[in-house]
Amino acid sequence: GQEDGTFHYPASQPGGGSATLRRQLKILSDFIHGFDFVKMRPDNSVIKAGVRPGVSARALVEPGHAYAIYICPAPGAKDWKLIESLVIELPKGSYRAEWINVLDGSIARNERFEHAGGEKSLAAPKYQDDIALRIVRDE
């Protein structure tokens, strides 16, 4: 009866998920389900520039079709700065890029572009701690 995460756990029992956690898990689910996830593999080599010291950027890639990139402070980083842009290696094609606010699921910036192939710089929106980037090839 409290699937929305509003159940309050007793102090003697570890938590099982708050409403905030459930909202964030839905954002993650929506993000991942926006891809053909089983065709993707880790490949950080598509990220060519823009990752500042103290920042971690990880990519899941379906080469030539879809790119999921998560950007956050690196573990243990104390003095880090937000990225301003990210340079990604993409093959020739038409693409849609969406920067997703991972706290509320909103699209912070989106753009469609034609790309001749090679490196593409994408300007990052203002964000707080973490942000995700979805790049999908338009068919």
Salt bridges, closest charged atoms under 4 A:
ASP30 OD2 - LYS26 NZ 2.80
ASP36 OD2 - LYS39 NZ 3.34
ASP43 OD2 - ARG41 NH1 3.48
GLU84 OE2 - ARG52 NH2 2.72
GLU98 OE2 - ARG96 NE 3.71
GLU98 OE1 - ARG134 NE 2.92
ASP138 OD1 - ARG96 NH1 3.87
ASP138 OD2 - ARG112 NH1 2.76
GLU139 OE2 - HIS65 ND1 3.61
